[in-house]
C-alpha cells in the first residue's frame, strides 16, 4: 500500500523507489502458518467489546445471541513504512485463527517492482500479523454459522483468485475491502493507509458488531 509517486523529476522518483523498498518488506509466513496459526488468547480478547453490566447467566446468553460463534476481524498493523491490512477469521470458542491478506511474494525487489507493474502475490499470514504489539487498528464483526460458511468460502475463493499484487490497483486494503463488501458492510475509499482504512470501515458502519448476510 503506498501513495502514487510524484513523477515530476528523477530525484523524487528515486526517493519513491527507496520508500517502496522499505514498505511492507517483512517476509511472509510459511504455508503452514498461512493456513492456520494459533494466536495468543489475550490478543483475541482485546478486540471483543465489553458487555453491559448484567447478571452473569443472562450476560452469557445475550453475548452468544448477539455476537454469534464466528467472526471476521479487519486489522491493520505497522510495517517499515505504510503498514499492512489483513483479516483474522475463525470461531470465537477457538484460539486458532485463519489469516488472509494480499502481499507481494518474494524479496525486496518484488515490492519495488510491484509499484510499477503486477508481481506474484501471497494471500496468507505475513510476519507480524499475529503479534499484538504491531496492531494499529481492529474492527471485529460476528456471524452466525450459515453466514460464516459463506464468508469464509468467499475469503478462500478471493485468495485463490488473487495471483498478483500491485501497489496502485491490487493491494491489501482493496483485498479486505472486497471481503467487507461481500459481507454487506459500507466500504470506505480503499487507497489509503491501512490503519485509516480499518478505522473508517468501523466508523462508516457505526461500529456494528453483528452482520447478517442477505439471502442467496
C-alpha positions in Angstrom: 0.0 0.0 0.0 1.6 3.3 -1.0 0.9 6.8 -2.4 1.3 7.4 -6.1 4.8 8.5 -6.9 5.5 12.1 -7.9 6.7 11.8 -11.5 8.0 15.5 -11.6 11.6 14.5 -11.6 14.2 11.7 -11.3 15.2 12.7 -7.8 11.7 12.4 -6.4 11.3 9.1 -8.3 14.4 7.8 -6.7 13.1 8.8 -3.3 9.9 6.9 -4.0 11.8 3.8 -5.0 13.6 4.0 -1.7 10.4 4.3 0.2 8.9 1.4 -1.8 11.9 -0.8 -0.8 11.2 -0.4 2.9 7.4 -0.6 2.6 6.0 -3.9 3.9 9.3 -5.6 3.4 8.8 -8.1 6.2 9.0 -11.8 5.0 5.8 -13.9 4.6 4.9 -16.7 6.9 5.3 -20.3 6.0 2.4 -22.0 4.2 1.6 -23.8 7.4 1.3 -20.5 9.2 -0.8 -19.1 6.4 -3.3 -21.8 6.7 -3.8 -21.8 10.4 -1.9 -20.1 13.3 -2.6 -20.1 17.0 -2.8 -16.5 18.3 -2.4 -15.5 22.0 -5.7 -15.6 23.7 -5.1 -12.1 25.1 -4.8 -10.8 21.5 -8.2 -12.2 20.7 -9.8 -10.8 23.8 -8.6 -7.2 23.2 -10.8 -6.9 20.1 -14.0 -8.0 21.9 -16.3 -5.3 23.1 -17.1 -5.3 26.8 -20.7 -6.3 27.5 -23.1 -4.1 29.5 -23.4 -5.0 33.2 -26.0 -7.8 33.6 -26.5 -10.9 35.7 -23.9 -13.5 34.7 -26.3 -16.1 33.4 -28.2 -13.6 31.1 -24.9 -11.9 30.0 -23.6 -15.1 28.6 -26.7 -16.0 26.7 -27.0 -12.5 25.3 -23.4 -12.5 24.2 -23.9 -15.7 22.3 -27.1 -14.5 20.7 -25.7 -11.1 19.6 -22.1 -11.9 18.7 -22.5 -15.4 17.2 -20.0 -18.2 17.3 -17.9 -16.9 14.3 -16.1 -13.6 13.5 -14.1 -11.7 10.9 -11.6 -9.2 12.3 -10.4 -6.5 9.9 -7.0 -5.5 11.1 -4.1 -3.2 10.4 -0.5 -3.3 11.6 2.7 -1.4 11.4 5.3 -2.1 8.8 8.5 -0.4 7.8 6.5 2.3 6.0 2.8 2.3 5.2 1.7 -0.7 7.1 -0.5 -3.7 6.1 -4.2 -4.6 6.2 -5.5 -8.1 6.6 -8.2 -10.2 8.3 -8.4 -12.7 11.1 -11.3 -15.1 10.9 -12.5 -18.1 12.8 -14.6 -19.4 15.7 -14.9 -17.4 18.9 -14.5 -20.5 21.1 -11.2 -21.4 19.5 -7.7 -19.9 19.8 -6.7 -20.9 16.3 -7.3 -18.1 13.7 -7.1 -18.0 10.0 -5.2 -15.1 8.4 -5.8 -13.7 4.9 -4.2 -10.7 3.2 -2.6 -9.6 0.0 1.1 -9.0 -0.2 3.9 -9.3 -2.9 5.6 -12.7 -2.9 9.4 -12.7 -2.7 12.1 -10.3 -1.6 12.5 -6.5 -1.6 12.8 -6.5 -5.4 9.2 -7.8 -5.7 8.0 -4.9 -3.6 9.8 -2.3 -5.7 8.6 -3.8 -9.0 5.0 -4.0 -7.6 4.9 -0.2 -7.6 5.5 -0.3 -11.4 3.8 -3.5 -12.6 2.0 -6.6 -11.4 4.0 -9.1 -9.4 3.1 -12.6 -7.9 1.3 -12.4 -4.6 0.8 -14.3 -1.3 -2.5 -14.3 0.4 -1.8 -15.9 3.8 -0.2 -14.7 7.0 2.8 -12.4 6.8 5.3 -11.6 9.5 3.7 -9.5 12.3 0.1 -10.4 11.5 -0.3 -12.3 14.8 1.7 -10.0 17.1 -0.5 -7.7 19.2 2.3 -5.2 19.6 2.2 -4.3 15.9 -1.6 -3.8 15.8 -2.8 -0.3 14.9 -6.5 -0.8 14.2 -9.1 -3.5 14.5 -12.8 -3.9 13.7 -14.4 -7.2 14.6 -17.8 -8.3 13.4 -19.6 -11.5 14.3 -21.5 -14.0 12.2 -23.8 -17.0 12.7 -22.7 -20.3 11.4 -24.5 -20.3 8.0 -23.3 -16.8 7.2 -19.8 -17.7 8.4 -19.6 -20.6 6.0 -20.4 -18.3 3.1 -18.0 -15.6 4.1 -15.1 -18.0 4.9 -15.7 -19.7 1.5 -15.6 -16.3 -0.2 -12.3 -15.5 1.5 -10.8 -18.7 0.3 -12.0 -18.0 -3.2 -10.6 -14.5 -3.1 -7.3 -15.8 -2.0 -7.3 -18.3 -4.9 -8.3 -15.6 -7.4 -5.7 -13.0 -6.3 -2.5 -14.2 -8.0 -0.9 -10.8 -8.3 -0.2 -7.7 -6.3 0.2 -4.1 -7.4 0.6 -1.1 -5.1 -2.0 1.0 -7.1 -4.7 -1.4 -8.1 -4.4 -4.8 -6.3 -3.3 -4.1 -2.7 -4.0 -5.1 0.9 -6.8 -2.5 1.6 -8.6 -3.4 -1.7 -8.4 -7.1 -0.7 -10.0 -6.7 2.7 -12.4 -4.2 1.2 -13.7 -6.9 -1.1 -14.4 -9.1 1.9 -16.2 -6.3 3.7 -18.3 -5.5 0.7 -19.3 -9.2 0.3 -20.5 -9.1 4.0 -22.7 -6.1 3.2 -20.7 -3.5 5.0 -20.2 0.0 3.8 -16.7 0.3 2.4 -14.5 3.5 2.5 -12.1 4.8 -0.1 -9.7 1.9 -0.4 -6.4 3.6 -1.4 -5.4 5.0 2.0 -3.2 3.9 4.9 -4.3 0.5 6.3 -4.9 2.0 9.8 -7.1 4.8 8.4 -9.0 2.3 6.2 -9.9 0.0 9.1 -10.9 2.9 11.3 -13.0 4.4 8.6 -14.6 1.0 7.9 -15.6 0.8 11.6 -16.9 4.4 11.6 -18.9 4.1 8.4 -20.7 1.1 9.8 -21.4 2.6 13.2 -19.3 0.1 14.9 -21.9 -2.6 14.4 -20.8 -6.0 15.7 -23.3 -8.4 14.2 -23.5 -9.0 10.4 -26.3 -11.0 8.8 -25.9 -11.7 5.1 -28.8 -11.3 2.7 -30.5 -14.4 1.3 -28.7 -16.1 -1.6 
